[in-house]
Amino acid sequence: MRAKDIMSGPVHTVVQTASVESAAQLMAAKAVTALPVVDGDGKLAGMVSESDLLWHRVPTDPTAHVRRIPDTDPAGRPGMVSEVMSPYPLTTYPDVDVAEVAEAMLENDVRSIPVLDDGALVGIISRRDILRAMVRSDEVIAREVQHRLDEYADGRQVWTVAVDGGIATVTGAYANDTEQAVVTVLARTVPGVAAVRTEASVS
C-alpha cells in the first residue's frame, strides 16, 4: 500500500501571510489538526499545527489555583502564520510505502505529512488516514481487491480473492511470472492489505 492510496486531497492550505485567526478558523471548519503553508507561488513553505496557533494565545485564568504564568503582551503576540509555522516540514511522495510514512510520523512526532509529486503538493496523510486504512474489515478489503483484479482481467473473474487478517490470497491461473507479479502489485495497492499470496488453481 502506497501513500497515494490513502492520502487526502484536495489539500486545504494556508498562505504564509494569513493571520493566525484565519488559520485557526480554517482548521476548525475543515476538522483538521494541521495545515500545509504555501508561499505566493503555491509551493510548500512549512506546516502549521493547532499547538503552533495556540502559542501565546490562551490567556491565563486569574481564578485558577496554579502557579501564575506571566501574560504575554498582546502587542508582541505573533499575528501571521509565517511567525508560528514550522519551516522545512517532513514530506513524502505518492509511491512511498505507507509503513515508511507511519514510521516517519512516529520518529518525528508529527501528525500529518504533506505528499509532494515533482515539487507540487498533491495530498496529505494524517495518522487518522493510516488508522482508517488499517482497520478495514477483511470482507471490505477482499471485495476491493476482487474488483481491481476483475477490472484488470477486463471483466472476467480469472482470480478469486480471500483475505484473512489483512493477508490477501489470490487464487487462479497465471499466464506467466509477469502476470503473477502484476496481480500481486494490484492487490497490494488496496488500503488495508498487509501482504499478498498468489496460488495457482488446480484444474
MARDREN-219636 format. One record per residue: chain; residue in one letter; x, y, z of N, C-alpha, C in turn. Coordinates in Angstrom, 2 decimals. Layout:
 kette rest     nxx     nyy     nzz    caxx    cayy    cazz     cxx     cyy     czz
     A    A       X       Y       Z       X       Y       Z       X       Y       Z
...
This chain:
 kette rest     nxx     nyy     nzz    caxx    cayy    cazz     cxx     cyy     czz
     A    M    0.84   -1.18    0.00    0.00    0.00    0.00    0.88    1.24    0.00
     A    R    0.57    2.15   -0.90    1.40    3.35   -1.08    0.70    4.59   -0.52
     A    A    1.49    5.65   -0.36    0.95    6.90    0.17   -0.22    7.41   -0.67
     A    K   -0.12    7.27   -2.00   -1.16    7.77   -2.89   -2.49    7.06   -2.70
     A    D   -2.46    5.84   -2.10   -3.68    5.07   -1.91   -4.52    5.58   -0.75
     A    I   -3.91    6.28    0.20   -4.67    6.72    1.36   -4.62    8.22    1.61
     A    M   -3.81    8.94    0.81   -3.69   10.38    1.06   -5.01   11.10    0.79
     A    S   -5.21   12.21    1.47   -6.41   13.03    1.29   -6.11   14.17    0.32
     A    G   -7.09   14.52   -0.47   -6.95   15.62   -1.41   -8.33   16.04   -1.90
     A    P   -8.52   17.24   -2.40   -7.50   18.30   -2.46   -7.09   18.77   -1.06
     A    V   -5.92   19.34   -0.99   -5.34   19.72    0.30   -5.78   21.14    0.68
     A    H   -6.22   21.28    1.92   -6.53   22.61    2.45   -5.22   23.26    2.89
     A    T   -4.93   24.41    2.35   -3.67   25.09    2.67   -3.93   26.50    3.18
     A    V   -2.88   27.09    3.71   -2.95   28.48    4.16   -1.68   29.16    3.70
     A    V   -1.78   30.44    3.36   -0.61   31.17    2.88    0.18   31.73    4.07
     A    Q    1.45   31.99    3.82    2.34   32.46    4.89    1.85   33.75    5.53
     A    T    1.22   34.60    4.73    0.80   35.92    5.23   -0.58   35.92    5.87
     A    A   -1.21   34.76    5.94   -2.54   34.68    6.56   -2.43   34.95    8.06
     A    S   -3.49   35.43    8.64   -3.48   35.69   10.08   -3.64   34.38   10.84
     A    V   -3.14   34.37   12.06   -3.27   33.21   12.92   -4.75   32.88   13.12
     A    E   -5.57   33.91   13.26   -7.01   33.69   13.49   -7.67   33.00   12.30
     A    S   -7.31   33.42   11.08   -7.93   32.82    9.89   -7.48   31.37    9.72
     A    A   -6.24   31.07   10.08   -5.77   29.69   10.01   -6.51   28.82   11.02
     A    A   -6.74   29.36   12.21   -7.48   28.62   13.23   -8.91   28.36   12.78
     A    Q   -9.52   29.35   12.15  -10.89   29.19   11.65  -10.96   28.11   10.57
     A    L   -9.95   28.07    9.69   -9.92   27.08    8.62   -9.75   25.68    9.21
     A    M   -8.87   25.54   10.19   -8.69   24.24   10.84   -9.99   23.75   11.45
     A    A  -10.70   24.65   12.13  -11.95   24.27   12.78  -13.00   23.89   11.74
     A    A  -13.08   24.66   10.66  -14.10   24.42    9.63  -13.85   23.10    8.90
     A    K  -12.58   22.76    8.68  -12.25   21.55    7.92  -11.94   20.36    8.82
     A    A  -12.01   20.56   10.12  -11.77   19.48   11.10  -10.41   18.82   10.89
     A    V   -9.38   19.65   10.76   -8.01   19.14   10.63   -7.17   19.70   11.77
     A    T   -6.05   19.04   12.04   -5.20   19.47   13.14   -3.93   20.18   12.68
     A    A   -3.71   20.21   11.36   -2.54   20.90   10.81   -2.82   21.29    9.37
     A    L   -2.12   22.32    8.91   -2.30   22.80    7.54   -0.95   23.03    6.89
     A    P   -0.79   22.62    5.63    0.42   22.99    4.89    0.39   24.49    4.63
     A    V    1.55   25.12    4.74    1.68   26.56    4.49    2.38   26.73    3.14
     A    V    1.79   27.54    2.26    2.36   27.73    0.93    2.78   29.19    0.75
     A    D    3.75   29.37   -0.17    4.19   30.73   -0.47    3.35   31.31   -1.60
     A    G    3.75   32.45   -2.11    2.98   33.12   -3.15    2.87   32.33   -4.44
     A    D    3.79   31.41   -4.67    3.76   30.58   -5.88    3.06   29.24   -5.65
     A    G    2.51   29.07   -4.45    1.81   27.82   -4.15    2.74   26.69   -3.75
     A    K    4.02   26.98   -3.52    4.98   25.97   -3.12    4.96   25.79   -1.60
     A    L    5.17   24.56   -1.16    5.15   24.27    0.26    6.27   25.02    0.98
     A    A    5.90   25.75    2.03    6.87   26.54    2.78    6.97   26.10    4.24
     A    G    5.99   25.34    4.70    6.01   24.91    6.10    4.73   24.21    6.47
     A    M    4.59   23.91    7.76    3.38   23.32    8.32    3.01   24.11    9.57
     A    V    1.72   24.27    9.78    1.27   24.93   11.00    0.25   24.02   11.67
     A    S    0.41   23.83   12.97   -0.46   22.93   13.71   -1.29   23.70   14.72
     A    E   -2.22   22.99   15.36   -3.04   23.61   16.39   -2.16   24.16   17.51
     A    S   -1.16   23.39   17.91   -0.29   23.85   19.00    0.49   25.09   18.60
     A    D    0.88   25.20   17.33    1.56   26.41   16.86    0.66   27.63   17.00
     A    L   -0.60   27.46   16.64   -1.53   28.59   16.66   -1.89   29.01   18.09
     A    L   -1.80   28.07   19.02   -2.15   28.39   20.41   -1.04   29.14   21.15
     A    W    0.15   29.16   20.54    1.29   29.78   21.22    1.02   31.23   21.56
     A    H    1.10   31.57   22.85    0.88   32.94   23.35   -0.54   33.43   23.08
     A    R   -1.49   32.53   22.85   -2.84   32.97   22.51   -3.86   32.70   23.61
     A    V   -3.58   31.74   24.49   -4.55   31.40   25.53   -4.25   32.21   26.79
     A    P   -5.18   33.08   27.21   -4.92   33.92   28.39   -4.93   33.09   29.68
     A    T   -4.19   33.54   30.66   -4.15   32.88   31.96   -5.43   33.18   32.72
     A    D   -6.01   32.15   33.34   -7.22   32.33   34.14   -6.80   32.79   35.53
     A    P   -7.16   34.01   35.92   -6.71   34.53   37.23   -7.33   33.78   38.41
     A    T   -8.40   33.00   38.17   -9.04   32.28   39.27   -8.50   30.87   39.43
     A    A   -7.64   30.45   38.50   -7.10   29.08   38.58   -6.09   29.00   39.72
     A    H   -6.15   27.88   40.46   -5.25   27.71   41.61   -3.97   26.99   41.17
     A    V   -3.27   27.64   40.27   -1.99   27.10   39.79   -1.00   28.25   39.76
     A    R    0.28   27.89   39.62    1.30   28.92   39.52    1.00   29.82   38.34
     A    R    0.92   31.08   38.57    0.55   32.03   37.52    1.70   32.24   36.54
     A    I    1.36   32.11   35.25    2.33   32.35   34.19    2.13   33.80   33.72
     A    P    3.18   34.57   33.66    3.03   35.97   33.23    2.34   36.06   31.87
     A    D    1.38   36.95   31.76    0.69   37.15   30.49    1.63   37.74   29.46
     A    T    1.44   37.29   28.23    2.22   37.83   27.12    1.59   39.13   26.65
     A    D    2.40   40.11   26.38    1.90   41.39   25.88    1.21   41.15   24.54
     A    P   -0.10   41.49   24.43   -0.83   41.26   23.18   -0.14   41.89   21.97
     A    A    0.55   42.99   22.19    1.21   43.66   21.07    2.37   42.82   20.54
     A    G    2.89   41.94   21.37    4.02   41.13   20.93    3.63   39.75   20.44
     A    R    2.34   39.47   20.45    1.90   38.16   20.01    2.09   38.01   18.50
     A    P    2.49   36.83   18.03    2.61   36.62   16.60    1.26   36.76   15.92
     A    G    1.23   37.43   14.79   -0.04   37.67   14.11   -0.19   36.90   12.82
     A    M    0.93   36.53   12.19    0.86   35.84   10.90    1.32   34.39   11.03
     A    V    0.81   33.58   10.14    1.16   32.16   10.12    2.66   31.96    9.98
     A    S    3.32   32.81    9.18    4.77   32.67    8.96    5.56   32.79   10.25
     A    E    4.98   33.42   11.28    5.68   33.61   12.54    5.60   32.39   13.46
     A    V    4.64   31.54   13.22    4.45   30.39   14.13    4.61   29.04   13.44
     A    M    4.68   29.01   12.11    4.75   27.74   11.38    6.10   27.06   11.59
     A    S    6.13   25.77   11.27    7.39   25.02   11.29    7.92   24.95    9.86
     A    P    9.07   25.58    9.59    9.61   25.53    8.23   10.26   24.17    7.94
     A    Y   10.55   23.92    6.68   11.20   22.68    6.26   10.46   21.45    6.80
     A    P    9.19   21.30    6.48    8.42   20.19    7.03    8.84   18.84    6.46
     A    L    8.56   17.81    7.22    8.76   16.44    6.75    7.75   16.18    5.63
     A    T    8.20   15.61    4.52    7.32   15.32    3.39    7.51   13.89    2.92
     A    T    6.59   13.45    2.07    6.71   12.13    1.47    6.25   12.22    0.01
     A    Y    6.25   11.07   -0.67    5.93   11.03   -2.10    4.86    9.98   -2.37
     A    P    4.14   10.08   -3.46    2.99    9.19   -3.71    3.31    7.70   -3.67
     A    D    4.49    7.29   -4.11    4.80    5.87   -4.20    5.51    5.30   -2.98
     A    V    5.65    6.10   -1.93    6.30    5.61   -0.71    5.36    4.65    0.03
     A    D    5.92    3.56    0.56    5.14    2.59    1.31    4.55    3.26    2.56
     A    V    3.28    2.97    2.84    2.61    3.57    3.99    3.31    3.21    5.30
     A    A    3.91    2.03    5.36    4.64    1.64    6.57    5.78    2.61    6.85
     A    E    6.45    3.07    5.79    7.54    4.04    5.95    7.00    5.39    6.41
     A    V    5.83    5.77    5.88    5.21    7.04    6.28    4.86    7.00    7.77
     A    A    4.25    5.89    8.21    3.88    5.75    9.62    5.10    5.80   10.52
     A    E    6.17    5.13   10.10    7.40    5.13   10.89    7.99    6.54   11.00
     A    A    7.96    7.28    9.89    8.48    8.66    9.90    7.65    9.55   10.82
     A    M    6.33    9.35   10.83    5.46   10.14   11.71    5.82    9.90   13.17
     A    L    5.99    8.64   13.53    6.28    8.30   14.92    7.67    8.79   15.34
     A    E    8.65    8.60   14.46   10.02    9.01   14.79   10.15   10.52   14.94
     A    N    9.36   11.27   14.15    9.47   12.73   14.17    8.34   13.41   14.95
     A    D    7.46   12.59   15.55    6.36   13.10   16.36    5.52   14.14   15.61
     A    V    5.09   13.77   14.39    4.19   14.63   13.62    2.90   13.88   13.35
     A    R    1.83   14.62   13.14    0.53   14.00   12.94    0.07   14.04   11.49
     A    S    0.72   14.87   10.68    0.36   14.97    9.27    1.61   15.16    8.43
     A    I    1.63   14.55    7.24    2.75   14.69    6.33    2.25   15.05    4.94
     A    P    2.71   16.16    4.37    2.31   16.53    3.00    2.92   15.55    1.99
     A    V    2.20   15.33    0.90    2.67   14.45   -0.16    3.01   15.31   -1.37
     A    L    4.25   15.21   -1.83    4.72   16.01   -2.96    4.96   15.13   -4.18
     A    D    4.62   15.65   -5.35    4.91   14.97   -6.60    5.60   15.98   -7.52
     A    D    6.90   15.78   -7.72    7.69   16.71   -8.52    7.59   18.14   -8.00
     A    G    7.59   18.26   -6.68    7.55   19.57   -6.03    6.17   20.13   -5.79
     A    A    5.16   19.52   -6.41    3.79   20.01   -6.25    3.09   19.28   -5.10
     A    L    2.32   20.03   -4.33    1.57   19.46   -3.21    0.33   18.75   -3.76
     A    V    0.30   17.42   -3.65   -0.80   16.65   -4.25   -1.69   15.97   -3.22
     A    G   -1.28   15.97   -1.96   -2.09   15.32   -0.95   -1.49   15.50    0.43
     A    I   -2.17   14.94    1.41   -1.66   14.97    2.78   -2.12   13.69    3.48
     A    I   -1.26   13.16    4.33   -1.59   11.95    5.08   -1.53   12.27    6.57
     A    S   -2.59   11.90    7.28   -2.62   12.07    8.73   -2.58   10.70    9.39
     A    R   -2.32   10.68   10.67   -2.36    9.42   11.41   -3.74    8.79   11.30
     A    R   -4.76    9.62   11.25   -6.13    9.12   11.12   -6.32    8.38    9.81
     A    D   -5.72    8.89    8.73   -5.83    8.23    7.43   -5.22    6.83    7.50
     A    I   -4.06    6.72    8.15   -3.39    5.42    8.25   -4.21    4.46    9.10
     A    L   -4.72    4.94   10.22   -5.53    4.08   11.07   -6.79    3.61   10.36
     A    R   -7.41    4.53    9.61   -8.64    4.18    8.89   -8.38    3.06    7.87
     A    A   -7.23    3.14    7.22   -6.88    2.12    6.22   -6.58    0.78    6.90
     A    M   -5.96    0.85    8.08   -5.55   -0.38    8.74   -6.70   -1.14    9.38
     A    V   -7.79   -0.47    9.74   -8.87   -1.14   10.46  -10.01   -1.58    9.56
     A    R   -9.83   -1.56    8.26  -10.88   -2.03    7.35  -11.07   -3.53    7.53
     A    S  -12.30   -3.99    7.41  -12.58   -5.41    7.60  -12.03   -6.24    6.44
     A    D  -11.77   -7.51    6.70  -11.28   -8.41    5.66  -12.26   -8.50    4.50
     A    E  -13.56   -8.46    4.81  -14.58   -8.58    3.75  -14.52   -7.39    2.80
     A    V  -14.38   -6.20    3.37  -14.31   -4.98    2.54  -13.04   -5.02    1.68
     A    I  -11.94   -5.41    2.29  -10.67   -5.48    1.55  -10.78   -6.49    0.41
     A    A  -11.36   -7.65    0.69  -11.48   -8.70   -0.33  -12.31   -8.22   -1.51
     A    R  -13.40   -7.52   -1.23  -14.26   -7.02   -2.32  -13.50   -6.04   -3.21
     A    E  -12.70   -5.16   -2.57  -11.98   -4.17   -3.36  -10.86   -4.81   -4.18
     A    V  -10.15   -5.77   -3.59   -9.11   -6.46   -4.35   -9.74   -7.20   -5.53
     A    Q  -10.86   -7.89   -5.26  -11.53   -8.63   -6.33  -11.95   -7.70   -7.47
     A    H  -12.47   -6.54   -7.09  -12.91   -5.56   -8.10  -11.74   -5.11   -8.96
     A    R  -10.61   -4.81   -8.35   -9.46   -4.33   -9.11   -8.92   -5.42  -10.04
     A    L   -8.91   -6.64   -9.56   -8.42   -7.73  -10.40   -9.38   -8.04  -11.54
     A    D  -10.68   -7.95  -11.27  -11.67   -8.17  -12.34  -11.56   -7.09  -13.42
     A    E  -11.30   -5.85  -12.97  -11.10   -4.77  -13.95   -9.86   -5.04  -14.80
     A    Y   -8.80   -5.49  -14.17   -7.57   -5.80  -14.90   -7.80   -6.94  -15.89
     A    A   -8.66   -7.88  -15.52   -8.96   -9.02  -16.40  -10.08   -8.70  -17.38
     A    D  -10.40   -7.40  -17.49  -11.43   -6.94  -18.43  -12.79   -7.57  -18.16
     A    G  -13.15   -7.61  -16.88  -14.47   -8.07  -16.51  -14.59   -9.56  -16.25
     A    R  -13.58  -10.32  -16.63  -13.62  -11.77  -16.39  -13.05  -12.06  -15.00
     A    Q  -13.69  -12.98  -14.28  -13.19  -13.32  -12.95  -12.18  -14.45  -13.08
     A    V  -10.96  -14.07  -13.41   -9.88  -15.03  -13.61   -9.33  -15.51  -12.27
     A    W   -9.37  -14.61  -11.27   -8.82  -14.94   -9.96   -9.88  -14.75   -8.89
     A    T   -9.76  -15.51   -7.82  -10.63  -15.34   -6.66   -9.78  -14.88   -5.47
     A    V  -10.37  -14.07   -4.64   -9.62  -13.44   -3.54  -10.22  -13.82   -2.19
     A    A   -9.36  -14.15   -1.27   -9.75  -14.36    0.12   -8.80  -13.56    0.99
     A    V   -9.33  -12.93    2.03   -8.50  -12.12    2.92   -8.70  -12.58    4.35
     A    D   -7.61  -12.78    5.05   -7.65  -13.21    6.45   -6.59  -12.41    7.21
     A    G   -7.06  -11.60    8.13   -6.13  -10.79    8.92   -5.33   -9.81    8.09
     A    G   -5.92   -9.32    6.99   -5.24   -8.37    6.12   -4.34   -9.02    5.09
     A    I   -4.19  -10.34    5.15   -3.37  -11.06    4.18   -4.27  -11.56    3.05
     A    A   -4.03  -11.08    1.84   -4.85  -11.44    0.68   -4.24  -12.63   -0.04
     A    T   -5.07  -13.65   -0.28   -4.65  -14.81   -1.06   -5.41  -14.79   -2.38
     A    V   -4.67  -14.72   -3.47   -5.26  -14.65   -4.81   -5.02  -15.97   -5.51
     A    T   -6.12  -16.66   -5.83   -6.03  -17.97   -6.46   -6.54  -17.91   -7.89
     A    G   -5.80  -18.52   -8.80   -6.22  -18.53  -10.19   -5.09  -18.95  -11.10
     A    A   -5.31  -18.82  -12.40   -4.29  -19.19  -13.39   -3.50  -17.96  -13.79
     A    Y   -2.19  -18.11  -13.89   -1.31  -17.02  -14.27   -0.60  -17.39  -15.58
     A    A   -0.70  -16.50  -16.55   -0.09  -16.78  -17.85    1.42  -16.92  -17.75
     A    N    2.02  -16.12  -16.88    3.48  -16.16  -16.69    3.83  -15.43  -15.40
     A    D    5.13  -15.38  -15.11    5.58  -14.72  -13.88    5.26  -13.24  -13.87
     A    T    5.28  -12.62  -15.05    4.98  -11.18  -15.13    3.54  -10.91  -14.72
     A    E    2.60  -11.71  -15.22    1.19  -11.52  -14.85    1.00  -11.76  -13.36
     A    Q    1.68  -12.73  -12.81    1.57  -13.01  -11.38    2.09  -11.82  -10.56
     A    A    3.17  -11.20  -11.04    3.72  -10.03  -10.35    2.76   -8.85  -10.44
     A    V    2.12   -8.67  -11.60    1.16   -7.57  -11.76   -0.02   -7.75  -10.80
     A    V   -0.53   -8.97  -10.71   -1.65   -9.26   -9.81   -1.26   -8.95   -8.36
     A    T   -0.04   -9.32   -7.99    0.44   -9.05   -6.63    0.50   -7.56   -6.35
     A    V    1.02   -6.79   -7.29    1.13   -5.34   -7.12   -0.25   -4.70   -7.03
     A    L   -1.18   -5.12   -7.88   -2.54   -4.57   -7.85   -3.20   -4.83   -6.50
     A    A   -3.04   -6.03   -5.98   -3.64   -6.35   -4.69   -3.03   -5.53   -3.57
     A    R   -1.73   -5.29   -3.65   -1.05   -4.52   -2.61   -1.49   -3.06   -2.56
     A    T   -2.04   -2.55   -3.67   -2.44   -1.14   -3.69   -3.73   -0.89   -2.91
     A    V   -4.42   -1.95   -2.52   -5.68   -1.78   -1.79   -5.39   -1.45   -0.33
     A    P   -5.92   -0.35    0.18   -5.70    0.00    1.59   -6.16   -1.11    2.52
     A    G   -5.30   -1.44    3.48   -5.63   -2.48    4.44   -4.96   -3.81    4.15
     A    V   -4.42   -3.98    2.94   -3.72   -5.22    2.60   -2.34   -5.21    3.24
     A    A   -2.08   -6.20    4.09   -0.79   -6.27    4.77    0.21   -7.09    3.97
     A    A   -0.27   -8.10    3.24    0.60   -8.94    2.44   -0.25   -9.64    1.40
     A    V    0.40  -10.15    0.35   -0.31  -10.83   -0.74    0.35  -12.16   -1.03
     A    R   -0.49  -13.18   -1.13   -0.03  -14.51   -1.54   -0.74  -14.88   -2.84
     A    T   -0.03  -15.46   -3.77   -0.66  -15.92   -5.02   -0.54  -17.44   -5.09
     A    E   -1.65  -18.07   -5.45   -1.68  -19.53   -5.57   -2.28  -19.91   -6.91
     A    A   -1.64  -20.87   -7.59   -2.17  -21.34   -8.87   -3.30  -22.32   -8.59
     A    S   -4.40  -22.15   -9.31   -5.55  -23.04   -9.13   -5.26  -24.41   -9.71
     A    V   -5.85  -25.43   -9.13   -5.67  -26.79   -9.60   -6.82  -27.16  -10.51
     A    S   -6.52  -27.56  -11.79   -7.59  -27.88  -12.71   -8.15  -29.27  -12.45
